[in-house]
Amino acid sequence: MMFSFHISRSLKVCWFDSRVGAQPVGETDFEFSHKEAIFAFNWLGKTGVDLFTGSEDGFIKWWDIRNISKPVR
């Protein structure tokens, strides 16, 4: 299984699963996305579902890819 992340121009975080195809499997809702450029992300491999992003907007967001539309915290 291979996952990759794409930070789109709309500042949404999208994730892809190569087994499914070229379309995103999940993406953040614009309302909950970062408001400035995202400069860091960290996949927490221990759980396999947690993703953290950091942005120039001053926020670090915690996402669960099973429901990536809005952050966990």
N, C-alpha and C positions, 0 to 999 in steps of 0.2 A: 504494500500500500504506500502510495506517495502523495503527499499533500504539498501544495505550494500556495503562497499568499501573494495577493496583488493589491497594492494600494492604488486605487483609482484616482483620476483627476477630480472626481466629486468628493474626495476624502473619505469614501466608504472603504471599509476593509472587506475584501472578498476572498473566499477560499475555494480551491478547486481540488477535485479528486481525479487523478488521471484515469481511473477505472471507469468513470462516468462519462467523460467527454470534455469538450472545450468550454462549456457553459459553467458559471459559478454554481457550486452546490449550496452556498450560503453567502449572504452579504449583510452588512449592517444597514439599518434604516438611517436615512439622512439625518433625521431628527436627533439621533443618538450618536452620530459619527463625530469625529474630531472636527474642529472648526479651523484648524491650521494644519500645515504640513506634518505628516507623520514621519518621525525620524528613527524610530526604533520599534522592533517587535520581538517578542520572545515566546516561543512555543514551549509549553511545559510538558515535556514528553512523558513524565511519570504518570500523569492522568490521561494523556492523549486527547483531552478536550479543552484545555485551558490555553488561552492566548492573551498576552499582554501587549498593549501598544502604548507608545509615548509620543507626544506631539508638542509642537511649538506653542500650542494653546495652553500649555502648562499642566495638562492632565495626563495621568497614566490610567488606562482603562483595562479592565479585566473582562474578557469575553469567554463564553462557553460556546464552542462551535456547534453544539447540538441545538442551540437557540441563539444564533449570532446577531439577531435583529437588534438587540439592545444589550448593553453591558451588564455584567453581574453586579458590579459596583462602580 
